[in-house]
């Protein structure tokens, strides 16, 4: 097992997929949180809502975003990395499909696609989790919506802090920027839901 992880880390370094995966993770976690915000605030402001509907919509959205993220990233990364591998093969006048570079390329494609699939699903499932408590009768629907929105805003702020660390900017300011996007979106969703 240790050998597998050592090889995995080596392949990630060799292909340079770590920064790409980090971007996929942040962008798609952001997308998942914002999509969940849309489902929750849209349903909550449109009238009486059953927690079961929010849970079903949230899980459906998570599954769709996960499948879309995996398949889209897999196909795009595969095309880009195969093109690069073919260029190297052409200049070396030899096939590299079964070489370390070929194996690393396949690992990088799967890794990027997996990160792209799991990050929006993770955000969405985490965001709708208070509705499971409401469905069980442990909290009210209004409390579930409030907790969900707070979870989403926390995710957004944390993403901002993370991007601030990556860019070596002021992390709190970066977190607040991302938080403002979520608050403005929630306000707009609330206003649209009241129409």
C-alpha positions in Angstrom: 0.0 0.0 0.0 2.8 2.4 0.9 4.4 1.6 -2.5 1.2 2.5 -4.3 0.9 5.9 -2.5 4.6 6.6 -3.2 4.1 5.8 -6.9 0.8 7.8 -6.9 2.6 10.9 -5.5 5.4 10.5 -8.0 2.9 10.3 -10.9 1.2 13.5 -9.7 4.5 15.3 -9.5 5.6 14.0 -12.9 2.5 15.2 -14.6 2.1 18.5 -12.7 -1.6 17.7 -12.1 -1.6 18.9 -8.5 -2.2 22.6 -9.4 -4.8 21.7 -11.9 -6.6 19.5 -9.4 -6.5 22.3 -6.8 -8.2 24.6 -9.3 -10.8 22.0 -10.1 -11.4 21.4 -6.4 -11.9 25.0 -5.6 -14.0 25.9 -8.7 -16.3 22.9 -8.3 -16.7 23.1 -4.6 -17.7 26.7 -5.2 -20.1 25.6 -8.0 -21.6 22.9 -5.7 -22.1 25.3 -2.8 -23.7 28.0 -5.1 -26.0 25.4 -6.8 -27.1 24.2 -3.4 -27.7 27.8 -2.3 -29.9 28.2 -5.4 -31.9 25.0 -4.6 -32.3 25.8 -0.9 -33.2 29.5 -1.1 -35.2 29.1 -4.2 -37.4 26.3 -2.6 -37.5 28.0 0.8 -38.7 31.3 -0.5 -41.2 29.8 -3.0 -43.6 28.6 -0.3 -44.0 25.7 2.1 -41.4 23.1 1.4 -40.9 19.5 2.6 -37.4 18.6 3.6 -37.7 15.4 1.6 -37.9 17.5 -1.6 -34.8 19.5 -0.7 -32.9 16.3 0.1 -34.0 14.7 -3.2 -33.2 17.8 -5.3 -29.9 18.2 -3.5 -28.9 14.6 -4.0 -30.0 14.7 -7.6 -28.0 17.8 -8.2 -24.9 16.3 -6.5 -25.1 13.1 -8.6 -25.6 15.1 -11.8 -22.7 17.5 -11.0 -20.5 14.6 -10.0 -21.2 12.6 -13.2 -20.8 15.8 -15.3 -17.6 16.7 -13.5 -16.0 13.3 -13.9 -17.0 12.7 -17.5 -16.2 16.2 -18.7 -12.9 16.4 -17.0 -11.9 12.9 -18.0 -12.6 13.6 -21.7 -10.9 17.0 -21.7 -7.9 16.0 -19.7 -7.5 12.8 -21.7 -7.5 14.8 -25.0 -5.0 17.4 -23.7 -2.6 14.9 -22.2 -2.8 12.5 -25.1 -2.0 15.3 -27.5 1.1 16.2 -25.4 2.1 12.5 -25.1 1.8 12.2 -28.9 4.0 15.3 -29.4 6.7 13.8 -27.2 6.4 10.4 -28.9 6.8 12.1 -32.3 10.0 14.0 -31.2 11.5 10.8 -29.6 10.4 8.6 -32.5 9.0 6.0 -30.0 5.8 5.1 -28.3 5.4 6.0 -24.6 1.9 4.5 -23.9 3.4 1.8 -21.6 6.2 4.0 -20.2 6.2 5.7 -16.8 5.0 8.8 -18.6 2.0 6.9 -20.1 1.1 5.4 -16.8 1.5 8.8 -15.0 -0.7 10.4 -17.7 -3.5 7.9 -17.1 -3.3 8.4 -13.3 -3.4 12.2 -13.7 -6.5 12.0 -15.9 -8.3 9.8 -13.3 -7.2 11.9 -10.4 -8.3 15.2 -12.0 -11.6 13.7 -13.0 -12.2 12.3 -9.5 -11.4 15.6 -7.8 -13.7 17.4 -10.3 -16.5 14.9 -9.6 -16.3 14.8 -5.8 -15.9 18.4 -4.9 -19.3 19.8 -6.1 -21.0 16.7 -4.6 -19.3 17.2 -1.3 -20.3 20.8 -1.1 -23.9 20.1 -2.1 -24.4 17.1 0.3 -22.8 19.0 3.2 -25.1 22.0 2.4 -28.3 20.0 2.4 -27.5 18.0 5.5 -29.6 20.1 7.9 -32.7 19.0 5.9 -32.0 15.4 7.0 -32.5 16.6 10.6 -35.6 18.5 9.6 -36.9 15.4 7.8 -36.4 13.4 11.0 -38.3 16.1 12.9 -35.3 17.2 15.0 -35.4 20.8 13.7 -37.8 22.9 11.7 -37.6 23.6 8.0 -36.8 27.2 8.7 -34.0 26.2 11.0 -32.7 23.7 8.4 -32.7 26.4 5.7 -30.9 28.8 8.0 -28.2 26.2 9.0 -27.8 25.2 5.3 -27.2 28.8 4.3 -24.7 29.3 7.1 -22.9 26.1 6.0 -22.7 27.4 2.5 -21.4 30.8 3.5 -18.8 29.0 5.7 -17.7 26.9 2.7 -17.5 30.0 0.6 -15.5 31.9 3.2 -13.2 28.9 3.7 -12.6 28.7 -0.1 -11.7 32.4 -0.1 -9.2 31.8 2.7 -7.7 28.9 0.8 -7.4 30.9 -2.4 -5.9 33.7 -0.4 -3.2 31.4 1.0 -2.5 30.0 -2.5 -2.1 33.6 -4.0 -0.3 34.8 -0.8 -2.9 37.6 -0.3 -4.6 38.6 2.9 -6.6 35.5 3.7 -9.4 37.1 5.6 -10.0 39.7 2.8 -10.0 36.9 0.3 -12.5 35.0 2.4 -14.7 38.0 2.8 -14.7 38.5 -1.0 -15.9 35.0 -1.6 -18.5 35.4 1.2 -19.8 38.6 -0.4 -20.5 36.7 -3.6 -22.6 34.2 -1.6 -24.5 36.8 0.3 -25.3 38.8 -2.8 -26.5 35.6 -4.5 -28.6 34.6 -1.5 -30.2 38.1 -1.5 -31.0 37.9 -5.3 -32.4 34.4 -4.9 -34.5 35.6 -2.0 -35.9 38.5 -4.0 -36.6 36.3 -7.1 -38.3 33.7 -4.8 -40.6 36.4 -3.5 -41.9 37.5 -6.9 
